[in-house]
Amino acid sequence: MQGQAYSRLGSFGGAAVAPSPPPPPSSPARAGSGAGGASRTPAKGAGPARCAPGAATLATGAAVRAGAGRGGGGAARRAARAVLAALLRRQAVFLFAPLLYVAAMLLYMGSLPLDAVPRIIARQPPGSVYRSPQLYARLRADMDADNSTDALATVWRHTYKGSTWRPCINNGTNGLPESNGYIYVEANGGLNQQRTSICNAVAIAGFLNATLVIPNFHFHSIWRDPSKFSDIYDKDHFVQHLQNDVRVVDKIPDFIMERFGHNLSNVFNFKIKAWARIQYYKDAVLPKLIEERFIRISPFANRLSLDAPPAVQRLRCLANFEALKFSKPIVSLSETLVSRMREKSVESNGKYISVHLRFEEDMVAFSCCVYDGGDEEKKEMDAAREIGWRGKFTKRGRVIRPGVIRMNGKCPLTPLEVGLMLRGMGFSNKTAIFLASGKIYRAEKNMAPLLEMFPLLQTKETLASQEELVPFMNFSSRMAAIDYSVCAQSEVFVTTQGGNFPHFLMGHRRYLYGGHSKTIKPDKRRLAVLFDNPRIGWKSLKRHLLNMRAHSDTKGIEMKRPNESIYTFPCPECMCRLNRTEHSKPKHSR
């Protein structure tokens, strides 16, 4: 209908609203008030005219009046229509609707009592908190009731593609040419860091055709062991096994020392960067050696790259696996302790487990991990860190996140966690265990759960008498050598924290046992998550741990890859496969 107003409200409210009649001609100003006072009449044939905003307002008013006349909408409906009519007059009000909503919510929340607001408790990420004692207490009954077959008889099943490996280090047979001079090195660090220095010194001396002086052991403030080479190793055996490859002497001849006033500080000392390539020794060290006839290299730990030519690697193999043998007193006591361990393992045919446990106070402090927590533990760890590494952990800007450290598998396993792991891997409480470690942090408290799970646990201190240990006490390297020897003869070796001790021992065990390290190396990231799971049951935990044990079996035989140590991975450079033909064996030449 021409001139009829168009209502924006449509059928709001569910009832049809009658269109309002057109404004009377006598009031043009009112009809155009919403359009700035101008009235426009549609042309003929232009169809229905759309009203201006002012007309919409009038139409809305008419609709409201019509609804009020019917009486069906009630007061609430009339109020709603009035509000909408006002909003339509000022459409910009819709921009403030979000602010009005937020303000209303704030007013509502402010009217609630504080105790009615729910608290949101965020749980720490899985594996970030030490909850192993709670897990042990919850699962202990199920663990004790598990009478499954002991795992020692079936722990190792994996072989390298159906074959085994054997040592094949060929000794030199050709006579040695005239020496280019004497090399003197200082081996620093603990037992196995010193071992690295000795083997690398043999390799460099052979490569440079030099005479090696028996390495001097540097006294360290941490290990505080004044032992000499002959206190730990059999010197005669060392010299004899190298005689066709490297000349080794006990001291420098007097006619050489006279040139330096019998004072070692006058001898030229090379400061060689870590992991130097063998070519550097040929280019830089050899000319000086020929010129001076006597040089020093100090310090010498890790001063040769892991990768080297076959002739150099052969000398490393020869030194580590054949020439270095512990001194007779250490060998004698070690053999006695191995015999006693086998006597305590009668039910498993003389087989026992050895565990390298790193839970000494300094190791726990250095890791920055949190265990039972509390003020007492924090004070003890802060004091230990300050004594051992003054200022290292309190530097400005240094942030320590114990939870992240634990999740990354960097926290030392506690004795309780070692026991849980081994029981879950199928080893019964009748399994004999040899524990290689220093002084355990809070030993009386922390060792109790492990002894509950494995009553046949032994250490060198419990196996040997006080009189037998007297010659070795207060000498950390000699005591470590005893641990090393007993661990080397075990059916299973368990490493818990890494370091030189397990790395050398795994390589030595591969050399002894057909290329297989027979070592359990747990995935500590997975362990952290498993031991922090409040809902895991014994059967589920055991299934995960058995898979972890099987993974260690498959990783027992591994080939050395670039940038890996030949002392940990002797295959294939120190060993040959049994089913290889003679011509396919590695050829090593000087």
C-alpha positions in Angstrom: 0.0 0.0 0.0 1.5 3.3 -1.0 2.7 5.5 1.8 2.4 2.6 4.3 5.3 2.6 7.0 7.7 -0.4 7.3 8.1 -1.7 10.9 11.5 -3.1 11.9 9.9 -4.9 14.7 8.3 -7.4 12.4 6.4 -10.0 14.5 8.4 -9.6 17.8 6.5 -11.1 20.6 4.8 -13.8 18.5 1.6 -11.7 17.7 1.0 -9.9 14.4 1.3 -6.1 14.7 -1.0 -4.1 12.5 0.8 -1.5 10.3 0.3 2.1 11.4 -1.6 4.4 9.1 0.3 7.1 7.1 0.8 10.4 8.9 -1.9 13.1 8.1 -0.8 15.6 5.4 -1.4 18.5 7.8 1.7 17.5 9.9 4.7 17.3 7.6 7.1 18.5 10.2 6.4 15.5 12.5 6.6 13.1 9.7 10.0 14.3 8.8 11.4 15.0 12.2 13.5 11.8 12.2 15.0 12.7 8.8 16.3 16.2 9.6 12.9 17.9 9.0 12.7 17.2 5.2 9.6 15.4 3.8 10.0 13.4 0.6 7.0 12.0 -1.4 7.6 9.0 -3.6 7.1 9.5 -7.3 4.2 7.8 -9.2 4.8 4.2 -10.1 7.8 3.9 -7.7 6.1 1.3 -5.6 5.7 1.3 -1.8 7.6 4.1 -0.1 10.1 3.3 2.7 9.6 5.5 5.7 12.4 7.6 7.1 13.7 6.8 10.6 11.2 9.2 12.1 8.4 7.3 10.5 9.8 4.1 12.0 9.6 5.6 15.4 6.0 6.5 14.9 5.3 3.1 13.6 6.9 1.5 16.6 4.8 3.8 18.9 1.6 2.7 17.0 2.6 -0.9 17.4 3.1 -0.5 21.1 -0.3 1.2 21.4 -1.9 -1.5 19.4 -0.4 -4.2 21.7 -1.5 -2.3 24.8 -5.0 -2.0 23.4 -5.2 -5.8 23.1 -3.9 -6.3 26.7 -2.3 -9.7 25.9 1.3 -8.6 26.2 1.2 -7.4 29.8 3.4 -4.8 31.4 6.7 -6.8 30.8 6.1 -6.9 27.1 5.3 -3.3 26.9 8.5 -2.4 28.8 10.6 -4.6 26.5 9.1 -2.9 23.5 9.7 0.5 25.0 13.4 -0.4 25.6 13.9 -1.6 22.0 12.2 1.4 20.6 14.6 3.6 22.6 17.6 1.6 21.3 16.4 1.8 17.8 16.4 5.6 18.0 20.1 5.5 19.0 21.7 2.5 17.3 25.2 3.4 18.6 24.1 2.1 22.0 24.8 -1.5 20.6 28.5 -0.7 20.7 28.4 -0.6 24.5 26.5 -3.9 24.9 29.7 -6.0 25.7 30.7 -3.4 28.3 27.3 -3.6 29.9 27.5 -7.4 29.9 30.9 -7.4 31.6 29.7 -4.9 34.2 26.7 -7.0 35.0 28.8 -10.1 35.5 31.2 -8.2 37.8 28.3 -7.0 39.8 26.9 -10.5 40.0 30.3 -12.0 41.1 30.7 -9.3 43.6 27.5 -10.2 45.2 28.6 -13.8 45.9 30.3 -14.7 49.2 34.1 -15.6 48.9 33.7 -19.1 50.3 31.2 -19.9 47.5 33.8 -19.3 44.7 35.4 -22.6 43.6 39.2 -22.9 44.0 41.2 -24.1 40.9 44.1 -26.3 41.9 46.7 -26.8 39.2 48.5 -30.2 39.4 52.2 -30.3 38.6 53.1 -31.8 35.2 53.5 -35.6 35.3 57.0 -36.7 36.4 57.9 -33.4 38.0 57.5 -34.4 41.7 59.1 -37.2 43.7 56.3 -39.4 44.9 58.0 -42.8 44.8 57.6 -43.4 48.6 53.8 -43.1 48.2 53.8 -45.4 45.2 55.9 -48.0 47.1 53.6 -47.9 50.1 50.5 -48.4 47.9 51.9 -51.2 45.7 54.0 -53.1 48.3 51.3 -55.7 49.1 50.8 -56.5 45.4 54.6 -56.6 44.9 55.1 -59.1 47.7 52.3 -61.3 46.5 53.9 -61.5 43.0 55.5 -64.9 42.8 56.5 -64.9 39.1 59.6 -66.6 37.9 62.9 -64.9 38.6 64.3 -62.9 35.6 68.0 -63.7 36.0 67.7 -66.9 34.0 66.1 -65.3 31.0 67.2 -61.6 31.1 69.5 -61.7 28.0 68.1 -63.1 24.8 69.1 -60.7 22.1 72.1 -61.4 19.8 73.5 -59.5 16.9 71.9 -61.0 13.9 72.5 -64.5 15.2 76.2 -64.1 15.8 78.6 -63.0 18.6 81.8 -61.0 18.7 85.3 -61.8 19.9 88.3 -59.7 20.7 90.7 -59.3 17.8 93.4 -56.8 18.7 96.6 -57.8 16.9 99.8 -56.9 18.6 102.6 -55.3 16.5 105.3 -57.7 15.3 107.7 -55.3 13.6 110.6 -53.8 15.5 110.2 -50.2 16.7 112.2 -47.5 14.9 114.3 -45.0 16.9 112.3 -42.9 19.2 111.6 -39.2 18.4 111.7 -38.3 22.1 109.9 -38.6 25.4 106.3 -37.6 26.3 105.2 -37.0 29.8 101.5 -36.5 30.6 99.5 -35.8 33.8 96.4 -37.8 34.1 93.8 -35.9 36.1 90.3 -36.7 37.5 89.0 -39.9 39.1 89.8 -43.6 38.3 88.2 -43.8 34.8 89.1 -40.2 33.7 92.7 -41.2 34.5 92.1 -44.3 32.4 91.1 -42.3 29.4 94.3 -40.2 29.7 96.5 -43.3 29.9 94.9 -44.9 26.8 95.0 -41.7 24.8 98.7 -41.1 25.8 99.5 -44.6 24.5 97.8 -43.9 21.2 99.6 -40.5 20.8 103.0 -41.9 21.7 102.6 -44.7 19.2 101.4 -42.4 16.5 104.3 -40.0 17.0 106.8 -42.8 17.5 107.7 -41.4 21.0 108.6 -43.0 24.2 105.9 -42.7 26.9 106.8 -42.0 30.5 104.5 -43.8 32.9 101.7 -41.2 33.4 101.7 -39.2 36.6 98.4 -39.0 38.5 97.4 -35.5 39.4 96.2 -35.1 43.0 92.6 -33.7 42.9 91.0 -31.8 45.7 87.7 -33.7 45.3 89.0 -37.3 45.1 92.0 -36.6 47.4 93.7 -39.8 46.3 97.6 -39.7 46.3 97.8 -43.1 44.6 100.5 -43.6 41.9 100.2 -45.7 38.7 101.6 -48.8 40.3 99.2 -48.6 43.3 96.2 -49.1 40.9 97.6 -50.9 37.8 100.1 -53.7 37.2 103.0 -51.7 35.8 105.0 -54.7 34.5 102.0 -56.1 32.7 101.3 -52.7 31.1 104.9 -52.3 29.8 105.1 -55.9 28.6 101.8 -55.8 26.6 102.9 -52.6 24.8 106.5 -53.5 24.1 105.9 -54.3 20.4 103.9 -51.1 19.8 105.0 -48.3 22.2 108.1 -47.9 24.3 107.2 -47.2 28.0 109.7 -46.2 30.6 109.3 -45.5 34.3 111.4 -42.3 34.3 113.3 -39.9 32.1 117.0 -40.7 31.6 119.4 -38.4 33.5 121.2 -37.2 30.4 117.9 -35.8 29.2 116.9 -34.2 32.5 120.4 -32.5 32.7 119.4 -30.3 29.8 116.4 -29.0 31.9 118.3 -28.7 35.2 116.5 -31.8 36.5 113.4 -29.6 36.9 110.1 -30.6 35.1 108.9 -27.0 35.2 111.6 -26.1 32.7 110.3 -28.6 30.1 108.1 -27.2 27.4 104.4 -27.8 28.2 101.8 -28.1 25.6 98.3 -26.6 26.4 96.2 -28.6 24.0 92.5 -27.9 23.5 90.0 -30.6 24.3 89.1 -33.2 21.7 92.0 -32.2 19.4 92.4 -34.2 16.2 95.3 -36.5 15.8 96.5 -34.4 12.9 97.2 -31.5 15.3 99.7 -33.7 17.1 101.5 -34.4 13.9 101.5 -30.8 12.8 102.2 -29.0 16.1 103.5 -31.5 18.7 105.8 -33.7 16.6 108.2 -30.9 15.4 108.6 -29.6 19.0 109.1 -33.2 20.2 111.9 -33.7 17.7 113.5 -30.4 18.6 113.3 -30.7 22.4 113.5 -34.5 22.7 111.2 -34.1 25.8 107.8 -32.5 26.1 105.0 -32.3 28.7 101.2 -32.3 28.1 99.3 -31.1 31.0 96.4 -31.2 31.6 95.7 -34.2 29.4 92.1 -35.4 30.1 90.0 -35.6 26.9 92.8 -34.1 24.7 92.2 -36.5 21.8 89.2 -36.7 19.6 86.9 -39.7 19.8 87.4 -40.5 16.1 90.9 -41.3 14.8 92.6 -43.4 12.1 92.4 -47.3 12.6 96.1 -47.4 13.7 95.4 -45.0 16.5 92.2 -46.7 17.5 94.0 -50.1 17.7 96.4 -48.6 20.2 93.5 -47.3 22.3 91.9 -50.8 22.3 95.2 -52.5 23.2 95.8 -50.1 26.1 92.3 -50.2 27.6 91.3 -53.9 27.1 94.6 -55.7 27.3 97.5 -53.6 28.8 95.7 -52.0 31.7 95.2 -54.6 34.4 94.6 -53.7 38.1 97.4 -54.2 40.6 97.7 -57.6 42.3 96.3 -56.5 45.7 93.2 -55.1 44.0 92.8 -58.2 41.8 93.2 -60.5 44.7 90.5 -58.9 46.9 88.2 -58.4 43.9 88.3 -62.2 43.1 87.5 -63.0 46.8 84.5 -60.7 46.8 83.2 -62.2 43.5 83.5 -65.6 44.9 81.5 -64.6 48.0 78.8 -63.0 45.9 78.4 -66.2 43.9 78.1 -68.2 47.1 75.2 -65.9 48.1 73.6 -66.5 44.7 73.2 -70.3 45.0 69.5 -70.3 44.1 70.4 -68.5 40.8 73.4 -70.6 39.9 75.9 -68.1 41.1 74.5 -65.2 39.1 74.1 -61.8 40.7 73.2 -58.2 39.8 75.5 -55.3 40.3 74.2 -51.8 40.6 76.1 -48.5 40.3 74.2 -46.2 42.6 75.0 -42.5 42.5 73.2 -41.1 45.5 76.0 -39.5 47.4 75.4 -36.1 49.0 77.5 -34.2 46.5 75.7 -35.9 43.6 72.3 -35.1 45.0 73.4 -31.5 45.6 74.9 -31.0 42.2 71.7 -32.3 40.5 69.5 -29.6 42.2 66.7 -32.1 42.5 64.1 -32.1 45.3 63.2 -35.3 47.1 61.4 -35.3 50.4 61.7 -31.5 50.4 61.4 -29.5 53.6 63.7 -27.0 55.2 66.3 -29.6 56.5 66.9 -31.1 53.0 67.2 -27.6 51.5 69.7 -26.4 54.1 71.8 -29.5 53.6 71.8 -29.3 49.9 72.5 -25.5 49.9 75.5 -26.1 52.2 76.9 -29.0 50.1 76.6 -26.9 46.9 78.4 -24.0 48.5 81.2 -26.2 49.7 81.7 -28.1 46.5 80.9 -25.4 43.9 81.2 -22.0 45.6 78.9 -19.5 44.0 78.1 -21.7 40.9 74.5 -22.2 41.8 73.8 -18.7 43.3 74.8 -16.5 40.4 72.5 -13.7 39.6 70.0 -14.7 36.9 70.4 -18.4 37.3 67.1 -20.2 37.6 66.9 -23.7 38.9 63.7 -25.7 38.1 63.8 -29.0 40.0 60.6 -30.2 38.4 61.9 -29.7 34.9 65.2 -31.5 35.8 63.2 -34.5 37.1 61.0 -34.6 34.0 64.2 -34.6 31.8 65.5 -37.7 33.6 68.5 -35.9 35.2 67.7 -36.7 38.8 69.8 -39.5 40.5 67.6 -42.5 41.2 67.1 -43.1 44.9 67.7 -46.6 46.5 63.9 -47.0 46.7 63.4 -46.3 43.0 66.1 -48.7 42.1 64.4 -51.4 44.1 61.0 -50.6 42.6 62.5 -50.7 39.1 64.2 -54.1 39.6 61.2 -55.8 41.2 59.1 -54.5 38.4 61.6 -55.9 35.9 61.0 -59.4 37.3 63.9 -59.8 39.8 62.7 -61.6 42.9 63.5 -60.7 46.5 65.9 -63.7 46.5 68.2 -62.0 44.0 71.7 -61.2 45.3 72.8 -57.6 44.5 76.2 -56.0 44.7 75.9 -52.3 45.3 78.8 -50.1 44.0 78.6 -46.6 45.5 80.1 -44.1 47.8 78.5 -42.9 51.0 74.8 -42.8 50.4 73.0 -39.6 51.4 71.0 -40.2 54.6 71.9 -43.9 54.2 69.9 -45.2 57.2 66.6 -43.8 55.9 67.1 -44.1 52.1 68.6 -47.6 52.1 65.8 -49.2 54.2 63.3 -49.7 51.4 65.9 -51.2 49.1 66.9 -53.7 51.8 63.3 -54.6 52.3 62.9 -55.4 48.6 66.3 -57.2 48.3 67.5 -58.6 51.6 70.6 -60.2 50.0 72.1 -56.9 49.0 75.8 -56.6 49.6 78.6 -54.0 49.3 82.3 -54.3 49.4 82.2 -53.2 53.1 79.7 -56.0 54.0 81.5 -58.7 52.0 85.1 -57.9 53.1 86.4 -57.8 56.6 87.8 -54.7 58.1 91.4 -56.1 57.9 90.9 -56.9 54.2 89.8 -53.3 53.4 92.5 -51.5 55.4 95.0 -51.2 52.5 92.4 -49.6 50.3 90.5 -47.3 52.6 91.0 -43.6 52.2 92.0 -44.2 48.6 89.0 -43.5 46.5 90.4 -44.7 43.2 91.5 -48.1 44.7 88.1 -48.6 46.2 86.5 -47.7 42.9 88.7 -50.3 41.2 87.4 -53.0 43.5 83.8 -52.0 42.7 84.6 -52.0 39.0 86.1 -55.5 39.1 83.1 -57.0 41.0 80.6 -55.3 38.7 82.4 -56.6 35.6 81.8 -60.2 36.7 78.0 -59.9 37.4 75.3 -61.4 35.2 73.5 -58.0 35.1 74.9 -54.5 35.5 72.5 -51.6 36.3 73.6 -48.0 35.6 71.5 -45.3 37.2 73.2 -41.9 36.5 75.8 -42.1 33.8 79.4 -41.0 34.1 82.8 -42.5 33.3 82.4 -45.5 35.5 79.4 -47.1 33.7 80.7 -46.0 30.3 84.0 -47.8 30.7 82.3 -50.8 32.4 79.7 -51.2 29.6 82.5 -51.3 27.0 84.6 -53.7 29.1 81.6 -56.0 29.5 81.0 -56.0 25.7 84.6 -57.0 25.3 84.2 -59.9 27.8 80.7 -61.1 26.8 80.7 -61.5 23.0 79.8 -57.9 22.3 76.8 -57.7 24.6 77.1 -55.2 27.5 74.5 -57.1 29.7 73.6 -53.8 31.1 70.2 -52.3 32.1 70.2 -48.6 31.3 66.7 -47.3 32.3 64.8 -44.6 30.6 64.7 -42.1 33.5 62.2 -39.8 31.8 59.7 -42.7 31.6 60.5 -43.7 35.1 59.8 -40.2 36.4 56.3 -40.3 34.9 55.6 -43.9 36.0 56.6 -43.3 39.6 54.6 -40.1 39.7 51.3 -41.8 38.5 48.9 -42.0 41.5 46.6 -44.4 39.6 49.0 -46.9 38.2 48.7 -50.5 39.5 51.3 -53.1 40.0 50.6 -55.1 36.9 50.6 -52.0 34.7 53.8 -50.8 36.2 55.5 -54.2 35.8 54.4 -54.3 32.1 56.1 -51.0 31.4 59.3 -52.0 33.3 59.5 -55.3 31.5 59.4 -53.4 28.2 62.2 -51.2 29.5 64.3 -54.2 30.4 63.7 -55.8 26.9 64.9 -52.5 25.3 68.1 -52.7 27.3 68.6 -56.2 25.9 68.2 -55.0 22.3 70.7 -52.2 23.0 73.2 -54.5 24.5 75.1 -55.0 21.2 75.8 -51.7 19.5 78.3 -50.6 17.0 80.4 -47.5 17.5 79.1 -44.5 15.6 81.0 -41.2 14.9 81.7 -39.1 17.9 81.2 -42.1 20.3 83.8 -43.5 22.6 85.7 -46.7 21.6 85.9 -47.4 25.3 82.1 -47.8 25.5 81.6 -49.3 22.0 84.5 -51.6 21.2 82.7 -53.1 18.1 83.9 -53.3 15.4 87.3 -51.6 15.9 88.4 -53.8 18.8 86.4 -56.9 18.1 85.5 -59.2 15.1 82.4 -61.2 14.4 82.9 -65.0 14.8 81.3 -66.0 11.5 83.3 -63.5 9.4 85.9 -64.9 7.0 89.5 -64.1 7.9 89.9 -61.6 5.0 86.9 -59.5 6.2 88.3 -58.8 9.6 89.3 -55.2 10.4 92.9 -54.7 9.3 94.9 -52.5 11.7 98.4 -51.4 10.9 100.9 -49.1 12.5 
